[in-house]
Amino acid sequence: MPNRLLAPQEVPASVVEFEHGGATLVVETFGRGRTLVLLHGIGMGRSVYLDLVQRLDGRVVAIDLPGFGEAPEPERTLTMERHADLVAAYLRHAGEKDVVVIGHSMGSQIAAELAARHPSRVAGVVLAGPTVNSAARNIRAQASYLLRDLIGEKPVVLLRGAREYLRGGPNLLRKMRATIVHEPELAFARIGCPVLVLRGENDPLAPMSWCREILDAIPGARLEVIPDHGHGTLISDAGAAANLIQSFADSL
C-alpha cells in the first residue's frame, strides 16, 4: 500500500491504488467539503504539493499519475487525453462529480482534457502554470525554460523536484514528448465550465502571451498573476495560490 504523503496528522486520510486499462493511479483523499482534484506536473507527484493542500479548505483528492510519484510505470506512455480518461474513470468509480480540478504544468493539460472530454464530472478548472506554450513545442525550448525557472526557485522546490524527477525513471523523456506534442488549445475550445488561469509573475514556462491565448480560447476565463513566483507557485510559499483557488472554488 502506498504511503500517506500529504495529509496533516489531524485529518483522516486514505490512500488507494486505482487500475484501469493497463495504467494505475495512486490517490490520496483527505479533508471534507468541496472536492478539489489535484493533478501534478511532469516529473512530479502528489507529495510536492504539501504546502498547497494544507492551506486548502475542502476535500482534496491528490493523485500520482502513472509512472510518477508512487504510481507504477504504465504498460505504455499515456497521452494527455488518455491521462484524462483514466482520471475520469477513477472519478466515476469513486462517485465524484462537480469537482474542481487543479492542474499544474503538465497537469493543466490533463485538466483541460478532463473538462473537455468529461464535462459532467467537472464544475471548474484551475490551470496553474499552464503548458505547453504554442510557440515553443520542442524539448530543447522547454528544457531551457525549465532551467531558467529553476535558477530563481527556492531550495525547497529544487529538492522536492529533484527527488521526484529521479523517481520518474528512465521513461521521463518519452513522457516529456507526450506532453510537448499535445495541443491543449484544442481542448480549451471545448471547455464549458468556469476556468481560472494562474501564472507566477516570473514563470518562463507559462509566458503571458500563452496565457492570453488561453483566455482568448476559453470564454469567461480569468487570469491571476502571482507576484514574485515562478513555475513552482503551487509548491512552495503557496498561500497566494491557495487563496485564489479557494475563492474560485467557493464561487462555483
Buried (B, 14 or more C-beta within 10 A) or exposed (E): EBEEBBBEEEEEBEBBBBBBEEBBBBBBBBBEEBBBBBBBBBBBBBBBBBBBBBBBBBBBBBBBBBBBBBBBBBEEBBBBBBBBBBBBBBBBEBEBEEBBBBBBBBBBBBBBBBBBBBEEBBBBBBBBBBBBBEEBBEEEBBEBBBEBBBEBBBEBBBEBBEBBBEBBEEBBEEBBEBBBEBEBBEBBEBBEBBBBBBBBEBBBBBBEEBBEBBBEBBEEBEBBBBEEBBBBBBBBBBEBBBBBBBEBBEEE
